[in-house]
Amino acid sequence: MTDRPETPLLDRVSGPADLAGLSDRELATLAAEVRAETVYAVSRTGGHLGSSLGVVELTVALHSVFNLPADKLIWDVGHQCYPHKILTGRRKRMDSLRQKDGLSGFTKRSESRYDPFGAAHSSTSISAALGFTVARDMGEPTGDAIAVIGDGSISAGMAYEALNNAGSDGRRMFVILNDNEMSIAPPVGAMSHYLSGLYANTPLHTLKDMADGFAEHLPGPFRDGARRARDLVTGITGQGTVFEELGFTYIGPIDGHDMNQLLPVLRTAQARATGPVLIHCVTVKGKGYGPAESSSDKYHGVSKFDVVSGTQAKSKPNAPSYTSVFGKALVAEAEADPGVVAVTAAMPSGTGINLMQDRFPARVFDVGIAEQHGVTFAAGMAAGGLKPFCAIYSTFLQRGYDQIVHDVALQNLPVRFAIDRAGLVGADGATHAGAFDIAYLANLPNFVVMAAGDEADLMHMVATQAAYDEGPTAVRYPRGEGVGIDLPERGIPLEIGKGRVLREGSHVAILSYGGHLSECLLAAEQLETRGITTTVADARFVRPLDQELIAQLVGNHAALITVETGAKGGFGAHVLHHLAETGRLDGGVAIRTMTLPDRFIDQASPAEMYEDAGLSACDIAACAMQAMGVADSGLGAGLRA
């Protein structure tokens, strides 16, 4: 095991106030120690390494210049916040990062007073910073607001809405543009090219002349250089950048790893700004750690690893991941039909779309962090006669909900949604849990909504989507590996609205929807040991429901348990609505709906999270026995024991 690095300066830091007495040279040394500590900490837990290494110097500089926590430092997304956590009293808990009862992998208000605003989705920081700024100006006890946002995140429409609002409002606030040209996937679109152009031919040490007279305080040669730099970064003498056109004072681009540039710029801005200021910092994702800098994704997300070699710990999977199965199934459909195209929002590898991207690059469209645009873009392609698959994580698809309703469902356009990370996802915690997609999609007219019970069924559902042209479809599937069954070469389209029975019994029926089918089968085995024979059915569809299957289960069993890895108001609610409408709720059958609880569940392993949620196989068996009147609600713990 790698020894903890020696960090004599960092050992003296318990909070940002301890940086006040350090010289600029000591702050640079401290940054080197924070980088080493970050690498060491993440090597033991895994996590978002590359993005955190890219902001080490910036983090140290911000904590030394601004008065935290009175001033509000807001990290967009938050996956770059590990150095911030180390400097704000959480260093000793870094070995609990992203683990049960440990530190969150993102900023979190309940975790520290130095986290004024929680974040794990992109492009929210500028809006929040403006909110804090207005609170300050209306007399609340809060200081300056500083938003740190990446070049990938600033491509989203919400960031521009906030920039436009903040610029026109004219209030004193700060936006730090962390420009590393690498979000999770390389940023796409005109904004990325624009930012690249700002510094492509400009030395990183040049500064723009601040409107408040910053250049006048520089020595003559530097003052002239700063004025020339303004012309270079705008392209046309006297013309402003897009940020200046929106009302911001623009400074940059500057080297985000050079403390000799960062500290003077931040100090001058902090001392002299009267309105909104945007400071453009150029950084390198993974900076200072060789294996990260040379990796294609800059070690954005890593498992535990050896610090010396950078080799990550890899467990041998028992089965292919649902993500890879989806990617291969999509390629098979694309090979058979040239009208199949794919859309992703900055997550080609995370969604499996990269497999189609490698095979048919001209038919894959990465729109960047812009889920709203991605959904309507897919709708336009569907209206134009193509067969778009829109692959977005459940938790990110929430960001495009109005477009799903207005641009897809209302117009009955055959957009095919592939919803990865459905259910609880482990170390990323509540912010990334796919808890709500069943409820927010199954209530929409015209939609066909499916969930895969295993990886082979996922292939069949992708084939179903490709063959179905009558309206929009969605299929949800969990994170991680499948159950290990044999896979076909290509999926076979399913009959719309029809489920399947996998196991037959006479006492209780368990009706599963989605990725917990294996847990339901395990629960049935546990019930068998208690003398309770169990039917296990896979609903496959929540919209439309298999009414014939539900009638069969209700008519032939003493109890019916529905199981789903989503929030209340989803599959179980639709079953109850159907039974109420058909007069079957008063038929003497005990009915229970098992969903995620009405609360957010913090990070842990997926198994621990589902146990916390009361959705383990033992919990399902206990619920069935309680419904049968032969066990109390505490039996789940007893079965686990």
C-alpha positions as CSV (number, residue, x, y, z in Angstrom):
1,M,0.0,0.0,0.0
2,T,1.3,3.5,-0.9
3,D,2.3,5.5,2.1
4,R,0.6,8.8,2.8
5,P,2.6,11.7,1.3
6,E,4.4,14.1,3.6
7,T,2.5,17.3,3.8
8,P,4.0,19.6,6.4
9,L,2.1,22.7,5.3
10,L,-1.2,21.0,4.8
11,D,-0.9,19.5,8.3
12,R,-1.1,23.0,9.7
13,V,-4.4,23.7,7.8
14,S,-7.7,23.0,9.5
15,G,-9.7,25.5,7.5
16,P,-9.4,28.3,5.0
17,A,-8.5,30.8,7.7
18,D,-5.2,29.1,8.1
19,L,-4.2,30.1,4.6
20,A,-4.2,33.8,5.5
21,G,-0.7,33.9,7.0
22,L,0.9,31.9,4.1
23,S,3.2,33.6,1.6
24,D,2.5,33.2,-2.1
25,R,5.4,30.7,-2.3
26,E,4.0,28.8,0.6
27,L,0.6,28.7,-1.1
28,A,2.2,27.2,-4.2
29,T,3.8,24.6,-2.0
30,L,0.5,23.9,-0.3
31,A,-1.1,23.3,-3.7
32,A,1.5,20.6,-4.5
33,E,0.7,19.0,-1.1
34,V,-3.0,19.1,-1.7
35,R,-2.5,17.5,-5.1
36,A,-0.5,14.6,-3.5
37,E,-3.1,14.2,-0.8
38,T,-5.9,14.1,-3.4
39,V,-4.2,11.4,-5.4
40,Y,-3.6,9.4,-2.2
41,A,-7.1,9.8,-0.9
42,V,-8.8,8.8,-4.2
43,S,-6.4,5.9,-4.7
44,R,-8.0,4.3,-1.6
45,T,-11.6,5.0,-2.4
46,G,-12.0,5.7,-6.1
47,G,-13.9,8.7,-7.3
48,H,-13.6,11.7,-9.6
49,L,-9.9,12.3,-9.8
50,G,-9.0,14.1,-13.0
51,S,-11.4,17.0,-12.5
52,S,-10.2,17.5,-8.9
53,L,-6.5,17.5,-9.9
54,G,-7.3,20.2,-12.5
55,V,-8.5,22.7,-10.0
56,V,-5.9,22.3,-7.2
57,E,-4.1,25.7,-7.6
58,L,-7.5,27.4,-8.3
59,T,-8.9,25.9,-5.1
60,V,-6.0,27.0,-2.9
61,A,-6.1,30.5,-4.5
62,L,-9.8,30.9,-4.0
63,H,-9.7,29.8,-0.4
64,S,-6.8,32.2,0.4
65,V,-8.3,35.3,-1.3
66,F,-12.0,35.1,-0.4
67,N,-13.5,35.0,3.1
68,L,-15.1,31.6,3.3
69,P,-17.6,30.6,4.5
70,A,-19.1,34.2,4.7
71,D,-18.3,34.4,0.9
72,K,-20.1,31.6,-0.9
73,L,-18.0,29.3,-3.1
74,I,-20.2,27.3,-5.4
75,W,-18.7,24.4,-7.5
76,D,-20.7,23.5,-10.6
77,V,-21.4,19.8,-10.7
78,G,-19.1,19.3,-7.7
79,H,-17.1,16.4,-8.9
80,Q,-14.0,18.6,-8.7
81,C,-14.5,19.5,-5.1
82,Y,-12.1,17.0,-3.4
83,P,-9.3,19.6,-2.8
84,H,-12.0,21.9,-1.4
85,K,-13.1,19.2,1.0
86,I,-9.5,18.7,2.1
87,L,-9.0,22.4,2.8
88,T,-12.3,22.8,4.7
89,G,-11.9,20.4,7.7
90,R,-12.8,17.1,6.0
91,R,-9.3,15.8,5.3
92,K,-9.5,13.1,8.0
93,R,-12.7,11.8,6.5
94,M,-11.5,11.5,2.9
95,D,-11.1,7.7,3.4
96,S,-14.9,7.6,3.7
97,L,-15.5,9.3,0.3
98,R,-18.5,8.0,-1.6
99,Q,-19.1,5.2,0.9
100,K,-21.9,4.4,3.3
101,D,-22.2,7.1,6.0
102,G,-19.2,8.8,4.5
103,L,-18.4,12.0,2.6
104,S,-20.4,12.7,-0.5
105,G,-18.6,12.7,-3.8
106,F,-20.1,16.1,-4.5
107,T,-20.8,19.3,-2.5
108,K,-23.6,18.9,0.0
109,R,-25.1,21.5,2.3
110,S,-25.7,19.2,5.2
111,E,-22.1,18.1,5.2
112,S,-20.3,21.3,5.7
113,R,-20.9,25.1,6.2
114,Y,-18.3,25.5,3.4
115,D,-20.7,23.9,1.0
116,P,-23.4,26.6,0.6
117,F,-25.1,24.9,-2.3
118,G,-25.2,21.2,-3.2
119,A,-24.6,20.2,-6.8
120,A,-24.1,17.0,-8.8
121,H,-25.8,18.0,-12.0
122,S,-24.2,20.6,-14.3
123,S,-24.8,24.3,-15.0
124,T,-26.6,25.3,-11.8
125,S,-23.8,27.4,-10.2
126,I,-24.3,30.8,-11.8
127,S,-28.0,30.8,-11.1
128,A,-27.3,29.9,-7.4
129,A,-24.5,32.5,-7.1
130,L,-26.9,35.2,-8.4
131,G,-29.4,34.1,-5.8
132,F,-26.9,34.5,-3.0
133,T,-25.9,37.9,-4.5
134,V,-29.4,39.1,-4.4
135,A,-29.8,37.9,-0.8
136,R,-26.6,39.8,0.1
137,D,-27.9,43.0,-1.5
138,M,-31.2,42.6,0.3
139,G,-29.5,42.6,3.7
140,E,-28.9,39.0,4.4
141,P,-25.6,38.1,6.2
142,T,-23.8,36.6,3.2
143,G,-20.8,37.9,1.3
144,D,-19.6,37.6,-2.3
145,A,-20.7,34.7,-4.4
146,I,-18.2,32.8,-6.6
147,A,-19.3,30.2,-9.1
148,V,-16.8,27.8,-10.6
149,I,-18.1,26.3,-13.8
150,G,-16.4,24.2,-16.5
151,D,-16.3,24.8,-20.2
152,G,-18.5,21.7,-20.6
153,S,-21.1,22.8,-18.2
154,I,-21.2,26.4,-19.5
155,S,-22.5,24.9,-22.8
156,A,-25.9,24.2,-21.2
157,G,-28.7,26.6,-21.8
158,M,-29.3,27.2,-18.1
159,A,-25.8,28.7,-17.7
160,Y,-26.6,31.2,-20.4
161,E,-29.9,32.1,-18.9
162,A,-28.0,32.9,-15.7
163,L,-25.2,34.8,-17.4
164,N,-27.8,36.9,-19.2
165,N,-29.7,37.6,-16.0
166,A,-26.6,38.3,-13.9
167,G,-25.1,40.5,-16.6
168,S,-28.2,42.6,-17.1
169,D,-28.7,42.9,-13.3
170,G,-25.2,44.3,-12.9
171,R,-24.6,43.1,-9.3
172,R,-21.1,42.3,-8.0
173,M,-20.4,38.6,-8.3
174,F,-17.7,36.3,-9.7
175,V,-17.8,33.5,-12.2
176,I,-14.6,31.4,-12.7
177,L,-14.6,29.6,-16.0
178,N,-12.5,26.5,-15.6
179,D,-11.6,25.8,-19.2
180,N,-10.0,22.4,-19.5
181,E,-11.5,21.4,-22.8
182,M,-12.6,18.1,-21.3
183,S,-15.9,17.4,-19.5
184,I,-16.7,13.7,-19.2
185,A,-16.5,13.5,-23.0
186,P,-14.7,16.1,-25.0
187,P,-17.0,19.2,-25.1
188,V,-18.8,19.7,-28.4
189,G,-20.4,22.6,-30.1
190,A,-19.6,26.2,-31.0
191,M,-18.9,27.2,-27.4
192,S,-16.0,24.8,-27.0
193,H,-14.5,26.1,-30.3
194,Y,-15.1,29.7,-29.2
195,L,-13.3,29.1,-25.8
196,S,-10.4,27.3,-27.6
197,G,-10.1,30.3,-29.9
198,L,-9.8,32.7,-27.1
199,Y,-6.5,31.3,-26.0
200,A,-5.2,29.4,-29.0
201,N,-2.7,32.1,-30.0
202,T,-2.5,34.0,-26.8
203,P,0.1,33.5,-24.0
204,L,-1.6,32.3,-20.9
205,H,0.0,35.0,-18.7
206,T,-1.9,37.9,-20.5
207,L,-4.7,39.7,-18.8
208,K,-7.5,41.8,-20.0
209,D,-7.7,45.4,-18.9
210,M,-10.3,45.5,-16.1
211,A,-13.0,48.1,-16.7
212,D,-12.3,49.5,-13.2
213,G,-8.7,50.4,-14.0
214,F,-6.8,47.2,-13.4
215,A,-4.3,47.8,-16.2
216,E,-3.4,51.2,-14.8
217,H,-1.9,49.5,-11.7
218,L,0.5,47.4,-13.8
219,P,4.0,48.5,-14.9
220,G,4.1,50.1,-18.3
221,P,5.1,47.1,-20.4
222,F,2.6,44.9,-18.7
223,R,-0.1,47.5,-19.0
224,D,0.4,47.7,-22.8
225,G,0.5,43.9,-23.0
226,A,-2.8,43.6,-21.1
227,R,-4.5,46.0,-23.6
228,R,-3.1,44.1,-26.6
229,A,-4.3,40.8,-25.0
230,R,-7.8,42.1,-24.9
231,D,-7.7,42.6,-28.7
232,L,-6.2,39.2,-29.2
233,V,-8.8,37.3,-27.2
234,T,-11.7,39.1,-28.8
235,G,-10.3,38.9,-32.3
236,I,-11.3,42.4,-33.3
237,T,-9.8,45.5,-31.7
238,G,-12.2,47.2,-29.4
239,Q,-14.9,44.5,-29.7
240,G,-15.9,42.6,-26.6
241,T,-16.1,38.9,-25.9
242,V,-19.5,37.2,-25.7
243,F,-19.3,37.4,-21.9
244,E,-18.8,41.2,-22.1
245,E,-21.7,41.4,-24.5
246,L,-23.7,39.8,-21.7
247,G,-22.6,42.4,-19.2
248,F,-19.6,40.8,-17.5
249,T,-16.2,42.2,-17.1
250,Y,-14.0,39.5,-18.7
251,I,-10.5,38.7,-17.5
252,G,-8.3,36.1,-19.2
253,P,-7.4,33.7,-20.3
254,I,-4.9,33.0,-17.5
255,D,-3.0,29.9,-16.6
256,G,-5.1,28.2,-13.9
257,H,-2.0,26.3,-12.6
258,D,0.3,29.3,-12.1
259,M,-0.2,30.8,-8.6
260,N,1.8,33.9,-9.8
261,Q,-1.1,34.6,-12.2
262,L,-4.1,33.3,-10.2
263,L,-3.4,35.2,-6.9
264,P,-2.9,38.7,-8.4
265,V,-5.9,38.4,-10.6
266,L,-8.2,37.1,-7.9
267,R,-7.0,39.7,-5.4
268,T,-7.5,42.5,-7.8
269,A,-10.9,41.3,-8.8
270,Q,-11.9,40.8,-5.2
271,A,-10.7,44.3,-4.2
272,R,-12.0,46.3,-7.2
273,A,-15.0,44.7,-8.8
274,T,-18.3,46.6,-8.7
275,G,-20.3,44.4,-11.0
276,P,-20.3,40.8,-12.4
277,V,-16.8,39.5,-13.3
278,L,-15.9,36.4,-15.3
279,I,-12.3,35.1,-14.9
280,H,-11.3,32.6,-17.6
281,C,-8.8,30.0,-16.3
282,V,-7.2,27.5,-18.6
283,T,-6.4,24.2,-16.7
284,V,-5.4,20.7,-17.5
285,K,-7.7,17.9,-16.3
286,G,-5.6,15.4,-14.3
287,K,-2.8,17.9,-13.9
288,G,0.3,16.8,-12.0
289,Y,-0.4,13.1,-12.0
290,G,1.1,11.3,-15.1
291,P,-1.3,8.4,-15.5
292,A,-4.3,10.8,-15.4
293,E,-2.8,13.3,-17.8
294,S,-2.0,10.6,-20.3
295,S,-5.4,8.8,-20.0
296,S,-8.0,9.5,-22.7
297,D,-10.6,10.5,-20.0
298,K,-8.0,12.1,-17.7
299,Y,-9.1,9.7,-15.0
300,H,-12.4,11.4,-14.7
301,G,-13.9,8.5,-12.7
302,V,-11.6,5.8,-11.2
303,S,-11.8,2.8,-9.0
304,K,-9.2,2.3,-6.3
305,F,-5.7,2.4,-7.9
306,D,-2.0,2.0,-7.3
307,V,-0.5,5.5,-7.0
308,V,2.9,4.6,-8.5
309,S,1.6,2.9,-11.6
310,G,-1.9,4.3,-11.9
311,T,-3.2,0.7,-12.3
312,Q,-6.9,0.6,-11.3
313,A,-8.3,-2.3,-9.3
314,K,-10.7,-4.2,-11.6
315,S,-13.1,-6.9,-10.5
316,K,-13.9,-9.5,-13.1
317,P,-17.5,-9.2,-14.0
318,N,-19.8,-12.2,-13.9
319,A,-21.8,-10.9,-16.8
320,P,-21.7,-8.0,-19.2
321,S,-23.1,-4.6,-18.1
322,Y,-26.5,-3.5,-19.1
323,T,-24.9,-0.5,-20.7
324,S,-22.7,-2.6,-22.9
325,V,-25.6,-4.9,-23.8
326,F,-27.6,-1.8,-24.8
327,G,-24.8,-0.5,-26.9
328,K,-24.3,-3.8,-28.8
329,A,-28.1,-4.2,-29.3
330,L,-28.3,-0.7,-30.8
331,V,-25.4,-1.4,-33.2
332,A,-27.3,-4.5,-34.3
333,E,-30.4,-2.4,-35.0
334,A,-28.3,0.2,-36.8
335,E,-26.7,-2.4,-39.0
336,A,-30.2,-3.6,-40.1
337,D,-31.8,-0.1,-40.5
338,P,-29.9,2.9,-41.9
339,G,-32.6,5.2,-40.4
340,V,-31.4,4.4,-36.8
341,V,-29.5,7.3,-35.3
342,A,-28.4,8.0,-31.7
343,V,-28.3,11.1,-29.5
344,T,-26.4,11.5,-26.3
345,A,-25.7,14.4,-23.9
346,A,-22.0,14.4,-23.3
347,M,-22.1,10.7,-22.2
348,P,-21.3,8.5,-25.2
349,S,-19.3,5.9,-23.2
350,G,-21.4,6.2,-20.1
351,T,-24.5,5.2,-22.1
352,G,-22.9,2.7,-24.5
353,I,-23.5,4.9,-27.5
354,N,-19.7,4.9,-28.1
355,L,-20.1,1.5,-29.6
356,M,-22.4,2.8,-32.3
357,Q,-20.2,5.9,-32.6
358,D,-17.2,3.7,-33.5
359,R,-19.3,1.8,-36.0
360,F,-21.4,4.5,-37.5
361,P,-19.9,7.9,-36.5
362,A,-22.0,9.9,-38.9
363,R,-25.2,8.6,-37.3
364,V,-24.3,9.5,-33.7
365,F,-24.8,13.0,-32.3
366,D,-23.3,14.2,-29.0
367,V,-25.1,17.4,-28.2
368,G,-23.0,18.2,-25.1
369,I,-24.5,18.9,-21.7
370,A,-27.8,20.0,-23.2
371,E,-30.6,17.4,-22.4
372,Q,-33.4,19.8,-23.3
373,H,-31.9,20.4,-26.7
374,G,-31.1,16.7,-27.1
375,V,-34.7,15.6,-26.6
376,T,-36.2,18.2,-29.0
377,F,-33.4,17.5,-31.5
378,A,-34.3,13.8,-31.4
379,A,-38.0,14.8,-31.9
380,G,-37.1,16.8,-35.0
381,M,-35.2,13.9,-36.4
382,A,-38.2,11.6,-35.7
383,A,-40.5,14.1,-37.4
384,G,-38.1,14.0,-40.4
385,G,-38.4,10.3,-40.8
386,L,-35.4,8.9,-38.9
387,K,-35.4,6.5,-35.9
388,P,-33.6,8.4,-33.1
389,F,-32.5,6.6,-29.9
390,C,-32.0,9.2,-27.2
391,A,-29.7,7.6,-24.5
392,I,-29.7,9.6,-21.3
393,Y,-29.3,8.6,-17.6
394,S,-32.6,8.6,-15.7
395,T,-31.5,11.4,-13.4
396,F,-30.3,13.6,-16.3
397,L,-33.4,13.0,-18.4
398,Q,-35.3,14.9,-15.7
399,R,-33.7,18.0,-17.1
400,G,-35.5,17.6,-20.4
401,Y,-39.0,16.8,-19.1
402,D,-40.9,19.7,-20.6
403,Q,-39.4,18.7,-24.0
404,I,-40.5,15.1,-23.5
405,V,-44.1,16.3,-22.8
406,H,-44.4,19.1,-25.3
407,D,-42.1,18.1,-28.2
408,V,-42.4,14.3,-28.1
409,A,-45.5,13.0,-26.3
410,L,-47.9,15.8,-27.4
411,Q,-46.9,15.3,-31.1
412,N,-46.7,11.5,-30.8
413,L,-43.3,11.4,-32.3
414,P,-41.4,8.0,-32.2
415,V,-38.4,9.0,-30.2
416,R,-36.8,6.0,-28.5
417,F,-35.6,6.8,-25.0
418,A,-32.9,4.5,-23.5
419,I,-32.8,5.2,-19.8
420,D,-29.6,4.0,-18.1
421,R,-28.9,4.1,-14.4
422,A,-32.5,3.3,-13.4
423,G,-32.9,2.7,-9.7
424,L,-30.2,3.2,-7.0
425,V,-26.7,3.6,-8.4
426,G,-24.3,3.3,-5.4
427,A,-21.4,5.7,-4.8
428,D,-22.8,8.7,-6.6
429,G,-25.7,8.7,-4.2
430,A,-29.1,10.4,-4.2
431,T,-28.2,13.0,-6.9
432,H,-27.7,10.3,-9.5
433,A,-30.4,7.8,-8.5
434,G,-32.9,7.0,-11.2
435,A,-35.9,7.1,-8.9
436,F,-38.5,9.1,-10.8
437,D,-38.6,8.1,-14.4
438,I,-41.3,5.5,-14.1
439,A,-43.7,8.0,-12.6
440,Y,-42.8,10.9,-14.9
441,L,-43.1,8.9,-18.1
442,A,-45.9,6.4,-17.4
443,N,-48.4,9.2,-17.0
444,L,-47.8,10.6,-20.5
445,P,-50.3,9.8,-23.3
446,N,-48.9,8.1,-26.4
447,F,-45.9,6.6,-24.6
448,V,-44.9,2.9,-24.4
449,V,-42.9,2.5,-21.3
450,M,-40.8,-0.7,-20.6
451,A,-38.3,-1.9,-18.1
452,A,-35.8,-4.8,-18.7
453,G,-35.8,-7.6,-16.2
454,D,-32.5,-9.0,-17.5
455,E,-30.0,-8.2,-20.2
456,A,-31.5,-10.5,-22.8
457,D,-34.9,-8.8,-22.3
458,L,-33.1,-5.4,-22.8
459,M,-32.0,-6.6,-26.2
460,H,-35.6,-7.6,-27.1
461,M,-36.8,-4.2,-25.9
462,V,-34.3,-2.3,-28.1
463,A,-35.5,-4.4,-31.0
464,T,-39.1,-3.5,-30.0
465,Q,-38.3,0.2,-30.0
466,A,-36.6,0.0,-33.4
467,A,-39.7,-1.7,-34.9
468,Y,-42.3,0.5,-33.2
469,D,-43.1,3.7,-35.2
470,E,-46.5,4.6,-33.7
471,G,-45.2,6.8,-31.0
472,P,-42.5,7.4,-28.4
473,T,-41.1,4.5,-26.4
474,A,-38.8,4.3,-23.3
475,V,-36.9,1.4,-21.8
476,R,-35.2,1.6,-18.4
477,Y,-32.4,-0.6,-17.1
478,P,-30.0,-0.5,-14.1
479,R,-26.4,0.3,-13.7
480,G,-23.9,-2.5,-13.4
481,E,-23.7,-6.1,-14.7
482,G,-26.6,-8.3,-15.8
483,V,-27.6,-11.6,-14.3
484,G,-25.5,-13.7,-16.6
485,I,-27.9,-15.4,-19.0
486,D,-27.3,-16.3,-22.6
487,L,-27.7,-13.5,-25.0
488,P,-29.1,-13.7,-28.6
489,E,-27.3,-12.3,-31.5
490,R,-30.1,-9.8,-32.0
491,G,-33.2,-9.0,-30.0
492,I,-36.7,-10.0,-31.1
493,P,-39.5,-7.4,-30.9
494,L,-41.9,-8.0,-28.0
495,E,-45.7,-7.9,-28.2
496,I,-46.6,-4.4,-26.8
497,G,-48.1,-4.5,-23.3
498,K,-47.5,-8.2,-22.6
499,G,-45.6,-9.5,-19.6
500,R,-44.3,-13.0,-18.9
501,V,-44.5,-15.6,-16.1
502,L,-41.2,-17.1,-15.0
503,R,-42.2,-19.2,-12.0
504,E,-45.6,-20.5,-11.0
505,G,-47.0,-21.1,-7.5
506,S,-50.4,-21.0,-5.8
507,H,-50.1,-18.9,-2.7
508,V,-48.6,-15.5,-3.5
509,A,-47.8,-13.6,-6.7
510,I,-44.8,-11.3,-7.1
511,L,-45.2,-8.9,-10.1
512,S,-41.8,-7.4,-10.9
513,Y,-41.2,-4.3,-13.1
514,G,-37.6,-3.9,-14.2
515,G,-34.2,-4.7,-12.8
516,H,-35.2,-6.3,-9.5
517,L,-36.5,-9.4,-11.2
518,S,-33.6,-11.5,-9.9
519,E,-34.4,-10.3,-6.3
520,C,-38.0,-11.4,-6.8
521,L,-36.9,-14.8,-7.9
522,L,-34.6,-15.1,-4.9
523,A,-37.5,-14.0,-2.6
524,A,-39.6,-16.8,-4.1
525,E,-36.9,-19.3,-3.2
526,Q,-36.9,-18.0,0.4
527,L,-40.7,-18.3,0.5
528,E,-40.5,-21.8,-0.8
529,T,-38.5,-22.8,2.3
530,R,-41.4,-21.5,4.4
531,G,-43.9,-23.6,2.5
532,I,-45.3,-20.7,0.4
533,T,-45.3,-21.4,-3.3
534,T,-44.9,-18.2,-5.4
535,T,-45.7,-17.1,-8.9
536,V,-43.1,-14.6,-10.2
537,A,-44.1,-12.6,-13.2
538,D,-42.2,-9.9,-15.1
539,A,-44.6,-7.1,-16.2
540,R,-42.2,-5.7,-18.8
541,F,-44.5,-2.8,-19.5
542,V,-46.1,-0.2,-17.2
543,R,-47.7,1.5,-20.2
544,P,-49.7,-0.2,-21.4
545,L,-50.3,-2.6,-18.5
546,D,-50.8,-6.3,-19.2
547,Q,-54.3,-6.4,-17.8
548,E,-54.8,-10.0,-18.6
549,L,-51.8,-11.0,-16.6
550,I,-52.8,-8.8,-13.6
551,A,-56.3,-10.4,-13.7
552,Q,-54.7,-13.9,-13.7
553,L,-52.5,-13.1,-10.7
554,V,-55.2,-11.5,-8.7
555,G,-57.7,-14.2,-9.5
556,N,-55.4,-17.1,-8.6
557,H,-53.5,-16.0,-5.5
558,A,-54.2,-14.8,-2.0
559,A,-51.7,-11.9,-2.2
560,L,-50.1,-9.8,-5.0
561,I,-46.9,-7.9,-4.4
562,T,-45.6,-5.4,-7.0
563,V,-41.9,-4.6,-7.0
564,E,-40.2,-1.7,-8.7
565,T,-36.9,0.3,-8.2
566,G,-38.6,3.6,-8.5
567,A,-40.5,6.1,-6.4
568,K,-44.1,6.0,-5.3
569,G,-46.5,6.9,-8.0
570,G,-45.0,4.5,-10.6
571,F,-45.8,0.9,-11.6
572,G,-47.6,-0.1,-8.4
573,A,-49.8,2.9,-8.5
574,H,-50.8,2.1,-12.1
575,V,-51.7,-1.4,-11.1
576,L,-53.8,-0.1,-8.2
577,H,-55.5,2.4,-10.5
578,H,-56.4,-0.4,-12.9
579,L,-57.7,-2.7,-10.1
580,A,-59.8,0.1,-8.7
581,E,-61.2,1.0,-12.0
582,T,-62.1,-2.7,-12.7
583,G,-63.6,-3.3,-9.3
584,R,-61.0,-5.8,-8.2
585,L,-59.6,-4.1,-5.1
586,D,-62.4,-5.5,-3.0
587,G,-61.9,-9.1,-4.1
588,G,-60.3,-10.3,-0.9
589,V,-56.7,-10.3,-2.3
590,A,-54.0,-8.7,-0.2
591,I,-52.1,-6.2,-2.4
592,R,-48.9,-4.6,-1.5
593,T,-46.8,-2.2,-3.6
594,M,-43.0,-2.1,-2.9
595,T,-41.2,1.0,-4.1
596,L,-38.3,3.2,-3.1
597,P,-39.2,5.0,0.1
598,D,-40.4,8.6,0.2
599,R,-36.9,10.0,1.0
600,F,-33.5,10.3,-0.6
601,I,-31.0,7.6,0.1
602,D,-27.3,8.5,0.5
603,Q,-24.4,6.8,-1.1
604,A,-23.4,3.3,-0.2
605,S,-23.0,0.1,-2.2
606,P,-26.1,-0.7,-4.3
607,A,-26.9,-3.7,-2.1
608,E,-26.7,-1.5,1.0
609,M,-28.8,1.1,-0.5
610,Y,-31.6,-1.4,-1.5
611,E,-31.4,-2.9,2.0
612,D,-31.9,0.7,3.4
613,A,-34.8,1.1,1.0
614,G,-36.4,-2.1,2.1
615,L,-36.2,-3.7,-1.3
616,S,-33.9,-6.6,-0.8
617,A,-35.0,-10.2,-1.6
618,C,-35.5,-10.7,2.2
619,D,-37.7,-7.6,2.4
620,I,-39.8,-8.8,-0.6
621,A,-40.2,-12.2,1.1
622,A,-41.1,-10.6,4.4
623,C,-43.7,-8.3,2.7
624,A,-45.3,-11.4,1.0
625,M,-45.5,-13.3,4.3
626,Q,-47.0,-10.3,6.0
627,A,-49.6,-9.9,3.3
628,M,-50.4,-13.6,3.8
629,G,-50.8,-13.0,7.5
630,V,-48.1,-15.4,8.5
631,A,-45.3,-13.1,9.5
632,D,-44.7,-9.7,11.0
633,S,-43.0,-6.8,9.3
634,G,-39.7,-7.5,11.1
635,L,-39.2,-10.8,9.3
636,G,-36.9,-9.2,6.6
637,A,-34.2,-8.7,9.2
638,G,-34.7,-12.2,10.5
639,L,-34.3,-13.7,7.0
640,R,-31.1,-11.7,6.5
641,A,-29.8,-13.0,9.7
